[in-house]
Amino acid sequence: MVDPLNEAEKNNVTFSSLGLSEPLVKAATEQLYTRPYPIQRDAIPSILRGKDILGIAKTGSGKTASFVLPILELFHRTKETSGRYASVLVLVPTRELAGQVADVFQTLGAHLFPKVKTVAVYGGVAINPQMRAVYGADIIVATPGRLLDLISQNALRLSDVEILVLDEADKMLELGFADEMSKLFTLLPKKRQTILFSATLGDAIQDINATLLRTPIKIEVAEEETNLDLIEQLAYKVDAERKGPLLRYLIKTEKMKQVLVFVSSTRTADNLVVKLTKNGIQAAAIHGQKGQNIRTEVLQKFKAGQLTVMVATDLLARGIDIQLLPYVINFDLPRSPKDYVHRIGRTGRAEAKGKAYSLITPDDEHHFKIIQKKMGKRVEQVDTTEVDLKGY
Ligand code: AMP
């Protein structure tokens, strides 16, 4: 049973109440992180206290910021940056993840002074620039093989590492990095803090846990499954030029108060907002070409119910965390079925039913069939040829 008091307390948790300083709270807010995710609520204070962490969490849980924020906070508190060799090492399975995690360190550390230097190193590209870049870096995000190469070429030592993060440890093992990892572990100082994230807790991960971690705090994040049964999906068949009027018709006739509309381009987003506004519907867009402050403001207004329609591109929608959104409309279909489920999953959470509508042009029909097949659910189609859209 849900303890209401406890729930209320959890909802009051802010990034500052978890122990983060102003420059980090500011950066998190700019990224539209309004409230800490559960994993962040659990991990941030423990990491700040120097505890080892065993985290069972997948991508999408907010695990990256759950270790990036407290690590940056520790730099901020000591005002010390590393010497020649990095004091934080993050091991990741792939080149893409290395780049992504390093980016998160940079973005969330944007307001820190002194600056914290993060460098990503991975295989498949020339080693020389990386040999130079790691010199004097505070944080190194690396794939295991390339890190060993850099060490064997004397570009780097692990002797100063105080915090070790193993991100997606199960994937590292899956990709055959076990030997490289064991070798790296022998090169690390014994006295250090270790943070391990894995999507699953298999035997190999248990072994790493037993040998590397000291009485870790275990954090497990249950994945929030998109419950398709809670979402009423409808597909409106419509010609491309009638999409705009149909959207306004739906918003008005269903008296929607809060609707998130997805589009595929920045231009469509801006056009829609102009037309909606002309029709007396309060709307604003968030997309990559809007400044950070505007995005934050729009999102806040939308959440507060002061804005009927928020138009978003997928990219910007990733960070949007709104519970109990009543309506999602796909003005344009997303390319991947996964994105489709992700988009409509913003409605129909917990016990509240939500509605997800998609506008399907003749050109979209084939693609929409694929989406339905992948999703494993058929969506009822509504023919709109007879709908009179005059005046919308
Ligand atoms: P991750 O699980 O680390 O891959 O993060 C998943 C996504 O959630 C990323 O796009 C983050 O930018 C976003 N995110 C992380 N923490 C928060 C938060 N507290 N509020 C909103 N979005 C977040």
Residues whose N, C-alpha, C, O or C-beta is under 5 A from the ligand:
A	BS01	AMP	L32 Y33 T34 R35 P36 Y37 K58 T59 G60 S61 G62 K63 T64 A65 R318 G319 D321
